[in-house]
């Protein structure tokens, strides 16, 4: 994928309007979504307190994926996203598969968010038809994204801020309940709840393994900062800041929140399909607070869907500019927004409403789409790592000159690949996730057939040649700039 540099003064192009605060909050918002607020109920009920280690391990592994992505994006500022460097370092097929799979990932994730929004709305307004909140969500997010990218950044900034305030408030209130000796029907609020109900691994090793199934989905969107590269101000400064804050975010927003939740309420009280955040306040008898948290969780799902619409539209735009998608999706509005790509993404999100009516259980529909999404995200993360290995082999001089290197290098890549293999195996251990895992290859078969048709088209070959020339020009310019700095 490439969002081409402007070839004439009249040609519209994406603009760098996202400031540091936008990038930071988009990165945080991308890492905190429905997977944490809604999916953690299933994770806790499956793994018990060992879910704390599940989130820590996943966060640790994905930090290295993000560092690899950061080094590659900053090695050549003509890379507008990870799809660009995949096409350059692994070949055009990688850009095609990565771009379309990432688009598919976020469409599926957006569908999961629409399902979650409908579920939360039903809690707040019993009897409300499911199609109303689903349709309203898509319409609102379309209107928000049709304005400038700065407006998207501002919207996502406030969405993410609400999520952060909610989690910090939960931690503060939870600590107060623990230290004040709060009592509920489930017993006292105390840190000993973490180990007094069967220990840290109450469901033994296979329960621990089951925790990885839905927990992986909680982290999808962590790479979202990589799709903002084309519209970020001063990416050499802002991207490293956003990526380096990932460990702190994981410890606070995931590990910290889950420790508090399972200390206030024993893990045995949580159920799949129900938000543990809402359950904690409801159990405490704080009805108004539970309603507020429900609204916050609704906002969280809106934020995740908003991020999904943004990223899918930019991916389709880039694919169209590269010749890997219909050219109509490569057009920009007067506000420099890819409106045709936005319309496509929003139409597809409406399938979430259909999916809810196809089945009776919202929780099962959510689990199915989140598993498919998680598998596809693992593919995208793997392509990022494979691109890094190719970069180290083909561009050692750029790695040597890099000011933002991935810690651990190639050996760490092998460790993360082994972890991804473990995650895929974990998905085979439960019937519902196994079914979704078996369905996912259909997507890659369809992509392979499409690539077989597109790969030899003259227009596609010409665009890729132009893309390579632009990258070579930027690399030469970067070398010249470094040389001038040394001379001075």
LOKOLMI-744475 format. One record per residue (C-alpha): x negated, y negated, z negated; residue in three letters. Coordinates in steps of 0.02 Angstrom, whole numbers, plus 50000, padded with zeros to 5 digits. Example, Ala and Ser with C-alpha at 12.3 -4.5 7.8 and 13.67 -1.06 7.14 Angstrom:
# LOKOLMI-744475
493855022549610Ala
493165005349643Ser
***
This chain:
# LOKOLMI-744475
500005000050000Unk
499424982350028Unk
500154965250007Unk
499144957650146Unk
498214941450132Unk
499034927350225Unk
498564927650407Unk
499334911050449Unk
499894895750354Unk
501714899650391Unk
501734917850335Unk
502514920150163Unk
501564930250034Unk
501684935049851Unk
501104921149736Unk
500084922049576Unk
501374914849456Unk
501234926749308Unk
500254918849165Unk
499304927449024Unk
500804927748907Unk
501874935449046Unk
500584948949081Unk
500354952948896Unk
502214954648861Unk
502544964249023Unk
501204976548969Unk
501994978248797Unk
503764979048866Unk
503254992448990Unk
502595003348849Unk
504145001348738Unk
505725007548820Unk
507155019848807Unk
505915034048784Unk
505505027148611Unk
507195020248560Unk
508285034448625Unk
507125048948669Unk
506195049448503Unk
507725057248421Unk
507465073148522Unk
505575072348496Unk
505735071048307Unk
507025085048297Unk
505885096448401Unk
504175092648327Unk
504555085748153Unk
503225074448077Unk
501925081348198Unk
502725069548325Unk
501545056448251Unk
500055065948321Unk
500975068748485Unk
501135050048515Unk
499345046748458Unk
498635059848577Unk
499645053848727Unk
499195035648692Unk
497345040248674Unk
497325049448841Unk
498275036348938Unk
497125022548875Unk
495745030048982Unk
496915030649133Unk
497235012049109Unk
495395008149089Unk
495015017549251Unk
496405007649337Unk
495714991349268Unk
493944994649330Unk
494584999049504Unk
495774984149520Unk
494414971949468Unk
493104979749582Unk
493984971749732Unk
495284958049711Unk
496074962949877Unk
496774978149785Unk
498534972749741Unk
498994988649647Unk
498375006349616Unk
499175011749779Unk
497935000649869Unk
496375008249793Unk
497085025749815Unk
497285022350003Unk
495525015150013Unk
494585028149909Unk
495565044149941Unk
496315040650112Unk
497925033550185Unk
498905048850129Unk
498535044649947Unk
499195026949966Unk
500775033650049Unk
501085047249919Unk
500645036049771Unk
501675021149829Unk
503245031149868Unk
503075042349714Unk
502875027349600Unk
504395019649682Unk
505345035949653Unk
504715036449472Unk
505465019649433Unk
507085022949525Unk
507295038649418Unk
506775029049262Unk
508015015249306Unk
509375028349323Unk
508915034749149Unk
509035016849084Unk
510755014449162Unk
511305030749079Unk
510595024848912Unk
511435007748929Unk
513105016148961Unk
512835027148808Unk
512425012248695Unk
513905002448765Unk
515065016848722Unk
514455015748541Unk
514814997148534Unk
516434997248633Unk
517295014248616Unk
518435018248761Unk
517485007248884Unk
517355016049054Unk
515545021049088Unk
515495012949261Unk
515784995449192Unk
514144993349093Unk
513195002749231Unk
513814991249369Unk
513624975549262Unk
511814980149220Unk
511314982249402Unk
512184965849452Unk
511354955749313Unk
509614962649348Unk
509804959549535Unk
510234941249504Unk
508764939349384Unk
507524946649508Unk
508144936949660Unk
507434920949586Unk
505554917649579Unk
504304930149507Unk
503984917449368Unk
505824919249320Unk
505584938149311Unk
504054935749202Unk
505004923949088Unk
506484936049074Unk
505354950749036Unk
504384940148910Unk
505954937248806Unk
506584955048829Unk
504914961848765Unk
504874949248623Unk
506574955348562Unk
505924973348561Unk
504364968348465Unk
505354958648335Unk
506544973348314Unk
505154985948284Unk
504214974348166Unk
505844971148072Unk
506164989848060Unk
504434992647988Unk
504614978447862Unk
506364983847807Unk
505815002047800Unk
504324997747689Unk
505464987947573Unk
506655002847562Unk
505205014647524Unk
504395003947389Unk
506054999047310Unk
506555017347288Unk
508055016547405Unk
509245031347389Unk
510415038447522Unk
511415054447544Unk
509855061947624Unk
508815058347469Unk
507545044947418Unk
506545034647541Unk
504745039947513Unk
503185043847612Unk
503255061547542Unk
504705064847664Unk
503345066647795Unk
502705083047720Unk
504015089047596Unk
505215096447725Unk
504165110347798Unk
502515100947812Unk
501835091147959Unk
502105105948077Unk
503795113048020Unk
504165121148188Unk
502385127648206Unk
501355125948365Unk
502775127948492Unk
503775114448404Unk
502255103148419Unk
502135107448605Unk
503985103448630Unk
503655085948564Unk
502615081848717Unk
504065084648836Unk
505065068948802Unk
503635059148720Unk
502725057948886Unk
504225048748957Unk
504095036148815Unk
502445030248891Unk
503025028149071Unk
502795010049120Unk
501165008549026Unk
500325006349197Unk
501584992749247Unk
500254979449220Unk
499374986949372Unk
500804982149487Unk
500704964049429Unk
498924961949494Unk
499494953149654Unk
500504940249557Unk
499394937949403Unk
498444921949370Unk
496594924949333Unk
496704944149341Unk
494864946149291Unk
495284938849121Unk
497104943849093Unk
497114962149150Unk
495724967749030Unk
496604958848886Unk
498224967948921Unk
497394985048941Unk
496264983348788Unk
497764980148677Unk
498544997248718Unk
497815006648565Unk
498474993348445Unk
500184993648528Unk
500275012648515Unk
499785012748331Unk
501014999048283Unk
502515001848394Unk
502495020748406Unk
501545028148262Unk
501995014548135Unk
503845014748178Unk
503965033748175Unk
503075035148007Unk
504325022847932Unk
505835031548012Unk
505355048747946Unk
504905041747774Unk
506565032947749Unk
507555047747820Unk
506935065847823Unk
506555071648000Unk
507895085147983Unk
509245071547992Unk
508805065748169Unk
509705072748321Unk
509345073248507Unk
510355060448606Unk
510495048448458Unk
509355033648426Unk
508385036148262Unk
508245017148248Unk
510135015348238Unk
510285030748127Unk
509105023647996Unk
510125007947968Unk
511785017147977Unk
511215029847846Unk
510685015447734Unk
512445008447743Unk
511884992947836Unk
513284993247966Unk
512974975648031Unk
511114979048048Unk
511484995248141Unk
512584985648264Unk
511204972848289Unk
509934986748319Unk
511144994448444Unk
511154978048538Unk
509244977348528Unk
509124994948597Unk
510314989748736Unk
509144975148773Unk
507674987248774Unk
508504997948906Unk
508894982149006Unk
507064977148993Unk
506474994049055Unk
507704993549200Unk
507144975749239Unk
505334981549248Unk
505864995949359Unk
506764984849483Unk
505264973149490Unk
503984987049518Unk
505014996849644Unk
505344981449749Unk
503484976949751Unk
503004994749797Unk
504234995649941Unk
503664978349998Unk
501864984150001Unk
502295000550088Unk
503234990850222Unk
501744979150249Unk
500644994450272Unk
501875002350394Unk
502395016250275Unk
504175009550253Unk
505405000750370Unk
504774983250414Unk
506374975150349Unk
505774978650171Unk
504184968650203Unk
505134952250218Unk
505074938950083Unk
506414926350039Unk
506074907550030Unk
505724910349845Unk
504324922649890Unk
505344937549827Unk
505554954049925Unk
507454953049923Unk
507814967550043Unk
506734979149938Unk
507674972949783Unk
509364977049862Unk
508744994649903Unk
508184997849724Unk
509804991349649Unk
510915001749764Unk
509955017449713Unk
510135013249528Unk
512015014549548Unk
511775033349567Unk
511525033549379Unk
513385029749361Unk
513815044349476Unk
512665055949378Unk
513565051849216Unk
515235056649290Unk
514515072449367Unk
514125079349193Unk
514985078049025Unk
513425075748917Unk
512485059248929Unk
511045066548829Unk
510795080948952Unk
510855069149101Unk
509555058149014Unk
508415073048978Unk
508505079249159Unk
508035062749241Unk
506695058649112Unk
505815075249143Unk
505795072549331Unk
505145054949302Unk
503785060849181Unk
503135073849306Unk
503035060849444Unk
502155048449329Unk
500865061849285Unk
500535063249472Unk
500275044349487Unk
499125044049335Unk
498135058649410Unk
497925049249575Unk
497225034449477Unk
495935045849396Unk
495505054649560Unk
495245037449639Unk
494055033049498Unk
493025048749530Unk
492945044349716Unk
492465026449671Unk
491005032449564Unk
490405043449706Unk
490665031349852Unk
490375014249772Unk
489055016749635Unk
488404998949663Unk
490114991749618Unk
490205002449463Unk
488474996549410Unk
489014978449436Unk
490674980649344Unk
490954970649187Unk
492434981349138Unk
491914999549146Unk
492945014449094Unk
492235021948934Unk
491715040248949Unk
491595039749138Unk
491895055449242Unk
491765067849095Unk
493225058849011Unk
494215060349173Unk
494025079249160Unk
494695078948981Unk
496225068949034Unk
496545080649181Unk
496515095349060Unk
497775086248951Unk
498935083449100Unk
498855102049138Unk
499365105348957Unk
500845093248975Unk
501465102049132Unk
501335118749042Unk
502315111348895Unk
503735107049014Unk
503895125549060Unk
504255130748880Unk
506055124348872Unk
507465128848994Unk
508075110949026Unk
506345103749062Unk
505845119049162Unk
507325116549280Unk
506845098349309Unk
505025103449336Unk
505555116149469Unk
506635103149559Unk
505255089849568Unk
504195098149707Unk
505645094849828Unk
505145076449823Unk
503355080249874Unk
503945091750015Unk
505015077550085Unk
503545065450069Unk
502395077650159Unk
503615079150304Unk
503765060150316Unk
501875058050312Unk
501655071050450Unk
502755060150561Unk
502005043250514Unk
500155046650500Unk
499725046350687Unk
500805031650739Unk
499725018150822Unk
500515004150720Unk
500135013250558Unk
498325016450609Unk
498094998250660Unk
498774991750495Unk
497645003350395Unk
496134997650497Unk
496574979450459Unk
496794983750275Unk
495044991750271Unk
494304976350356Unk
495084964950225Unk
494384975550084Unk
492644975550163Unk
492724956650182Unk
493204954350000Unk
491824966149942Unk
490544956550045Unk
491174940049972Unk
491044946949795Unk
489254952549825Unk
488834935149894Unk
489604926849741Unk
488594937849624Unk
487014933849722Unk
487354915149706Unk
487594917049518Unk
485924926149504Unk
485054912449605Unk
485734899049490Unk
***
